[in-house]
């Protein structure tokens, strides 16, 4: 997924530092945005992965299914609920975006299980068990993550459409 649109919509110093050229070299991002469990429809407003504020960290619990490249990624753009659905006016409110340092989290409650498919595609199921994410890794404002993700997806759709138009012409 094209994730730079999300950062452009809600730029924070942590995003700038994490994605600066000196850090970006050799670092591949994953996107933990969509499904929380197998069989779930492709709807962001039904996300159950929850990030609870605990001092200067958020504690994340839940899972993501069909996360591409998680086994090979250093960073994850994580969409998690920070306010329960029954406490928000719109189902898309209360979702927040975080930058997750995968290597560090992998030793502190993050489990990645490959999903073997018939395709040559690296997809996984990712489990979060009390994974601590620094509060400074919040992208934008808490509870407004759906807007940032949607902005990124719109950019991705334009890029994919341009590729489709350009491909037949070589």
Order of alpha helices (4+ residues) and beta strands (2+ residues): alpha-alpha-alpha-beta-beta-beta-beta-beta-alpha-beta-beta-beta-alpha
